Amino acid sequence: MPNIKNISSLRQYTAVLDEVEKGNPVFLTRDGKGKYAIIDIEEYDSMREALWGRLFEELDDARRSGHEQGWISLETARERLKRDG
């Protein structure tokens, strides 16, 4: 179950930080809406590495596709994005 607290809980920030564990972030709300997430630094590093790894895989796939299937102009790419976006 998510650990959700109002941002005013940070008045006792050490108590809030003590609740943060790997796999158990603390979510802070402001005016009843989600605003911040406090996560364990190891979990943050893992997420960051996974996202960067995926980005570089996608970029490598795009480069390979360009070499194999040919490149398109910037104007063509913009037109496709407008059409498909």
C-alpha positions in Angstrom: 0.0 0.0 0.0 1.5 3.4 -0.9 2.8 5.6 1.8 1.2 9.0 1.1 1.6 12.0 3.4 0.8 15.7 3.2 3.8 17.9 2.6 3.3 19.5 6.0 4.5 16.1 7.4 8.0 17.4 6.5 7.9 19.4 9.7 9.1 16.2 11.3 11.3 15.3 8.3 13.4 12.8 10.1 10.3 10.7 10.9 9.2 10.9 7.2 12.7 9.9 6.0 12.9 7.0 8.4 9.9 5.5 6.6 11.6 5.5 3.2 13.0 2.1 2.3 14.0 0.4 -0.9 10.7 -0.5 -2.6 8.8 1.7 -0.2 8.8 5.3 -1.3 7.0 8.1 0.5 4.7 10.2 -1.7 4.0 13.8 -0.6 0.9 15.7 -1.6 0.2 19.4 -1.8 -3.4 20.7 -1.9 -4.6 17.0 -2.1 -2.5 16.3 -5.3 0.6 14.2 -5.6 3.7 16.5 -5.8 6.8 14.7 -4.7 8.2 11.2 -4.2 11.0 10.4 -1.8 12.8 7.1 -2.8 15.8 5.2 -1.6 19.0 6.3 -3.4 19.8 2.8 -4.6 16.4 2.5 -6.1 16.8 5.9 -7.8 20.2 4.8 -9.2 18.7 1.5 -10.5 15.8 3.4 -12.2 18.1 5.9 -13.7 20.4 3.2 -15.1 17.5 1.3 -16.5 16.1 4.4 -18.2 19.4 5.5 -19.7 20.1 1.9 -20.8 16.8 1.8 -22.6 17.4 5.3 -24.2 20.8 4.2 -25.5 19.3 0.9 -26.9 16.6 2.9 -28.7 19.2 5.3 -30.1 21.3 2.4 -31.3 18.3 0.7 -32.9 17.5 4.0 -34.7 21.1 4.4 -35.9 21.1 0.8 -37.1 17.8 1.3 -38.9 19.1 4.4 -40.6 22.1 2.5 -41.9 20.1 -0.4 -43.1 17.0 1.3 -44.4 18.3 4.7 -45.2 18.0 8.1 -43.5 15.2 10.6 -43.9 15.4 14.3 -43.9 14.6 16.5 -40.9 11.6 17.9 -42.8 10.2 14.4 -43.5 10.7 13.5 -39.8 8.8 16.7 -38.7 6.0 15.9 -41.2 5.6 12.4 -39.9 5.6 13.6 -36.3 2.9 16.1 -37.0 0.9 13.5 -38.9 1.3 10.8 -36.3 1.4 12.9 -33.2 
